[in-house]
Amino acid sequence: MASALFSERYAAVVEELAASRRAAGVTQAELAARLERPQSFVSKIERQERRIDPVEFYDWASALGISPTALFEAVISRMRAPRPD
């Protein structure tokens, strides 16, 4: 079994997190400041070098002014969408 960090489903999580940040017009540095974390924290998550836990997911959404539930629903939709070959 492949590592979950590199799975297609986890890639969908990361893609949605990055998309939500960009859609909010927020840079990695700005989001990191809102989270009181270094910019590398956001970068490592978006490059799939670090996993995000549920509390951090909640904080990420909240820092962007997004409902964590809505963000998770977007992740689920992305997981269900067919991936290009």
N, C-alpha and C positions, 0 to 999 in steps of 0.2 A: 504494500500500500504506500502510495506517494505521501510525502509530508503534506499536511494540511496547509502549511504556510505557502506552498507552491501549487495548490490545487486550483482548478478553474473556478470553483465556488468561492474560494477565498479571494481570488483575483477580482471577482465581481464585487465583493465587499470593498476592496481597495479602490477599484474604479469608481464606485459610487461615492465613496468618501472624498476622493479627489475632485470628482465632478461637482459635488455639493459645495466644496470650498470655492472652486472656480466660479460656479453660478452665483455665489454670494459676493463675488468680486473681492475675495480676501486672498492675500498672499500667504505663503507658508509661514513667513515671519510674523505676519499679523495674527494668524490663527495661533501660532505658538505663544505669542505674547498674551492672548486671551486665555490660553490654557495654563499660563505661567510655567511653560516648558521651553527648552531650547528649540530653535528652528529645526535642528537635526531630528528631533522627536517626530515632527510632522513628515519630514523628508523620508525618514526610515520606514514609517508606516506606508507612505505612498509608493515607495520602491519595494515594498514587501520584504524588507530586511528585519522588520519588527512587527509582531502581531499586536492587535489592539484588543483590549479586553472590554467586557460589557460596560463597565463604569467609564472607561475612556471613550467608548462609542457615544455614550450618553453625553459626556462633557463636550465632545467634538460637535455633535448636533446642536447642543445648547449654545455653545460659543458662536455658532453661525446663525443662531436665531431660528433654527429648524426644529420641528417636533422630532424627537428621537424615534417615535413610532412611525412617522411619515418617512423618515430616512431609512428605517429598517424595511418598510414596505417597498421602497424604491430598490433596495438591495435585493429583496426577494424577486421583484419583477426582472431585475437584471440577471439573476441566476436562471430564471425560466426562459429568458430570451435566447434564441439560437445564436451560437457564437460563430463568427465567420471562420472559414477554414484557412 
